[in-house]
Amino acid sequence: MGISGIRFFSRLGIGSKIMATLSLVLIICMSTLTFIVVQNSRTIQTTEANKLLINGAAREANLVQSILNEIYVAVDTSRIYLNDYILRGRSDEQGIHRIQHHKYAR
């Protein structure tokens, strides 16, 4: 506020000066409150976004884990069958039955 602003303010009546001061205080308070609300909103949104990402990653990890478990069962069952085939030199019904009832084949 330059000299002309001060002259303008000094020419105002007491009621106008009070209203101008109250308006300025109100604007400062509203700006401060707006800043605080925006900061809190940003913090809450960041926290919720992180939770969403963590839950999504955990869901995908569970899916991958189940797929890997199925692959492990298939490979282990194949290993049992191949070991039996190599040891016996042939495939027989008892070997197939034993593989079907193996603890991983359930």
GROMACS elastic network, one bead per residue, 0.5 to 0.9 nm:
[ bonds ]
;  ai    aj funct       b0    kb
    1     4     6  0.76115   500
    1     5     6  0.52419   500
    1     6     6  0.68273   500
    2     5     6  0.51797   500
    2     6     6  0.64614   500
    2     7     6  0.87538   500
    3     6     6  0.50914   500
    3     7     6  0.61781   500
    3     8     6  0.85366   500
    4     7     6  0.50265   500
    4     8     6  0.60685   500
    4     9     6  0.85758   500
    5     9     6  0.61138   500
    5    10     6  0.85491   500
    6     9     6  0.50183   500
    6    10     6  0.60462   500
    6    11     6  0.85875   500
    7    10     6  0.50897   500
    7    11     6  0.62264   500
    7    12     6  0.89100   500
    8    11     6  0.52902   500
    8    12     6  0.67319   500
    9    12     6  0.54238   500
    9    13     6  0.86311   500
    9    16     6  0.88263   500
    9    17     6  0.71288   500
   10    13     6  0.79355   500
   10    17     6  0.83984   500
   12    15     6  0.80802   500
   12    16     6  0.59427   500
   12    17     6  0.62981   500
   13    16     6  0.52856   500
   13    17     6  0.62508   500
   13    18     6  0.87540   500
   14    17     6  0.50648   500
   14    18     6  0.62267   500
   14    19     6  0.86428   500
   15    18     6  0.51652   500
   15    19     6  0.61730   500
   15    20     6  0.85752   500
   16    19     6  0.50500   500
   16    20     6  0.60197   500
   16    21     6  0.85216   500
   17    20     6  0.51030   500
   17    21     6  0.61194   500
   17    22     6  0.85342   500
   18    21     6  0.51472   500
   18    22     6  0.60513   500
   18    23     6  0.84215   500
   19    22     6  0.50904   500
   19    23     6  0.59263   500
   19    24     6  0.85167   500
   20    23     6  0.50344   500
   20    24     6  0.61627   500
   20    25     6  0.86574   500
   21    24     6  0.51113   500
   21    25     6  0.62180   500
   21    26     6  0.85329   500
   22    25     6  0.50506   500
   22    26     6  0.59835   500
   22    27     6  0.85239   500
   23    27     6  0.61013   500
   23    28     6  0.86192   500
   24    27     6  0.51103   500
   24    28     6  0.62475   500
   24    29     6  0.86380   500
   25    28     6  0.51426   500
   25    29     6  0.61511   500
   25    30     6  0.85810   500
   26    29     6  0.50777   500
   26    30     6  0.60224   500
   26    31     6  0.84716   500
   27    30     6  0.51303   500
   27    31     6  0.60548   500
   27    32     6  0.85570   500
   28    31     6  0.51480   500
   28    32     6  0.61741   500
   28    33     6  0.86138   500
   29    32     6  0.51078   500
   29    33     6  0.60930   500
   29    34     6  0.85001   500
   30    33     6  0.50621   500
   30    34     6  0.59919   500
   30    35     6  0.85363   500
   31    34     6  0.50797   500
   31    35     6  0.61766   500
   31    36     6  0.86858   500
   32    35     6  0.51382   500
   32    36     6  0.62834   500
   32    37     6  0.87241   500
   33    36     6  0.51027   500
   33    37     6  0.61741   500
   33    38     6  0.85765   500
   34    37     6  0.51773   500
   34    38     6  0.61217   500
   34    39     6  0.86016   500
   35    38     6  0.51910   500
   35    39     6  0.61981   500
   35    40     6  0.86830   500
   36    39     6  0.51678   500
   36    40     6  0.61999   500
   36    41     6  0.85578   500
   37    40     6  0.51402   500
   37    41     6  0.60251   500
   37    42     6  0.85115   500
   38    41     6  0.50651   500
   38    42     6  0.60744   500
   38    43     6  0.86061   500
   39    42     6  0.51141   500
   39    43     6  0.62336   500
   39    44     6  0.86971   500
   40    43     6  0.50971   500
   40    44     6  0.61898   500
   40    45     6  0.85791   500
   41    44     6  0.51400   500
   41    45     6  0.60551   500
   41    46     6  0.84875   500
   42    45     6  0.51568   500
   42    46     6  0.60522   500
   42    47     6  0.85694   500
   43    46     6  0.51800   500
   43    47     6  0.61926   500
   43    48     6  0.86688   500
   44    47     6  0.51475   500
   44    48     6  0.61763   500
   44    49     6  0.85389   500
   45    48     6  0.51418   500
   45    49     6  0.59948   500
   45    50     6  0.85290   500
   46    49     6  0.51047   500
   46    50     6  0.61693   500
   46    51     6  0.86564   500
   47    50     6  0.51810   500
   47    51     6  0.62917   500
   47    52     6  0.87028   500
   48    51     6  0.50164   500
   48    52     6  0.61560   500
   48    53     6  0.86382   500
   49    52     6  0.50346   500
   49    53     6  0.62121   500
   49    54     6  0.86288   500
   50    53     6  0.50857   500
   50    54     6  0.61193   500
   50    55     6  0.85615   500
   51    54     6  0.51189   500
   51    55     6  0.61067   500
   51    56     6  0.85232   500
   52    55     6  0.51954   500
   52    56     6  0.61086   500
   52    57     6  0.85556   500
   53    56     6  0.50875   500
   53    57     6  0.60535   500
   53    58     6  0.85285   500
   54    57     6  0.51029   500
   54    58     6  0.60946   500
   54    59     6  0.85844   500
   55    58     6  0.50782   500
   55    59     6  0.61513   500
   55    60     6  0.86605   500
   56    59     6  0.51098   500
   56    60     6  0.62680   500
   56    61     6  0.85631   500
   57    60     6  0.51246   500
   57    61     6  0.60295   500
   57    62     6  0.86071   500
   58    62     6  0.61665   500
   58    63     6  0.86343   500
   59    62     6  0.51943   500
   59    63     6  0.63756   500
   59    64     6  0.87908   500
   60    63     6  0.50023   500
   60    64     6  0.61958   500
   60    65     6  0.85047   500
   61    64     6  0.50887   500
   61    65     6  0.60013   500
   61    66     6  0.86093   500
   62    66     6  0.61983   500
   62    67     6  0.86512   500
   63    66     6  0.52665   500
   63    67     6  0.63405   500
   63    68     6  0.86898   500
   64    67     6  0.50836   500
   64    68     6  0.61091   500
   64    69     6  0.85446   500
   65    68     6  0.50709   500
   65    69     6  0.60928   500
   65    70     6  0.86509   500
   66    69     6  0.50002   500
   66    70     6  0.62618   500
   66    71     6  0.86654   500
   67    70     6  0.51375   500
   67    71     6  0.62678   500
   67    72     6  0.86244   500
   68    72     6  0.60669   500
   68    73     6  0.86190   500
   69    73     6  0.62378   500
   69    74     6  0.86663   500
   70    73     6  0.51391   500
   70    74     6  0.62571   500
   70    75     6  0.86555   500
   71    74     6  0.51019   500
   71    75     6  0.60992   500
   71    76     6  0.84460   500
   72    75     6  0.51426   500
   72    76     6  0.59214   500
   72    77     6  0.83796   500
   72   104     6  0.89053   500
   73    76     6  0.51165   500
   73    77     6  0.59610   500
   73    78     6  0.84582   500
   73   104     6  0.57299   500
   73   105     6  0.65941   500
   74    77     6  0.51726   500
   74    78     6  0.61486   500
   74    79     6  0.85868   500
   74   104     6  0.85379   500
   74   105     6  0.79212   500
   75    78     6  0.50271   500
   75    79     6  0.60972   500
   75    80     6  0.86767   500
   76    80     6  0.62538   500
   76    81     6  0.86294   500
   76   104     6  0.76767   500
   76   105     6  0.88735   500
   77    80     6  0.51176   500
   77    81     6  0.62257   500
   77    82     6  0.85822   500
   77    99     6  0.66948   500
   77   100     6  0.84368   500
   77   102     6  0.79364   500
   77   104     6  0.72508   500
   77   105     6  0.68379   500
   78    81     6  0.50382   500
   78    82     6  0.59854   500
   78    83     6  0.84247   500
   78    99     6  0.88011   500
   79    82     6  0.51035   500
   79    83     6  0.59665   500
   79    84     6  0.84280   500
   80    83     6  0.51641   500
   80    84     6  0.61208   500
   80    85     6  0.85011   500
   80    99     6  0.69444   500
   81    84     6  0.51274   500
   81    85     6  0.60429   500
   81    86     6  0.85948   500
   81    91     6  0.84061   500
   81    95     6  0.73115   500
   81    96     6  0.74251   500
   81    99     6  0.66127   500
   82    86     6  0.59971   500
   82    87     6  0.84426   500
   83    86     6  0.51234   500
   83    87     6  0.60413   500
   83    88     6  0.84654   500
   84    87     6  0.51464   500
   84    88     6  0.59593   500
   84    89     6  0.79051   500
   84    90     6  0.81235   500
   84    91     6  0.76743   500
   84    95     6  0.68673   500
   85    88     6  0.53325   500
   85    89     6  0.53178   500
   85    90     6  0.51788   500
   85    91     6  0.55122   500
   85    92     6  0.84582   500
   85    95     6  0.82240   500
   86    89     6  0.50563   500
   86    90     6  0.72175   500
   86    91     6  0.89616   500
   87    90     6  0.81354   500
   88    91     6  0.73841   500
   88    92     6  0.87612   500
   91    94     6  0.85710   500
   91    95     6  0.67110   500
   91    96     6  0.75516   500
   92    95     6  0.54112   500
   92    96     6  0.65246   500
   92    97     6  0.87781   500
   93    96     6  0.51408   500
   93    97     6  0.60792   500
   93    98     6  0.85314   500
   94    98     6  0.59943   500
   94    99     6  0.85314   500
   95    98     6  0.50496   500
   95    99     6  0.61676   500
   95   100     6  0.86148   500
   96    99     6  0.51073   500
   96   100     6  0.61860   500
   96   101     6  0.87472   500
   97   100     6  0.51247   500
   97   101     6  0.63995   500
   97   102     6  0.87161   500
   98   101     6  0.52735   500
   98   102     6  0.61515   500
   99   102     6  0.50746   500
   99   103     6  0.87517   500
   99   105     6  0.72878   500
  100   103     6  0.87204   500
  100   104     6  0.89475   500
  100   105     6  0.59830   500
  100   106     6  0.79738   500
  101   104     6  0.82269   500
  101   105     6  0.63494   500
  101   106     6  0.72143   500
  102   105     6  0.53476   500
  102   106     6  0.72981   500
  103   106     6  0.62241   500
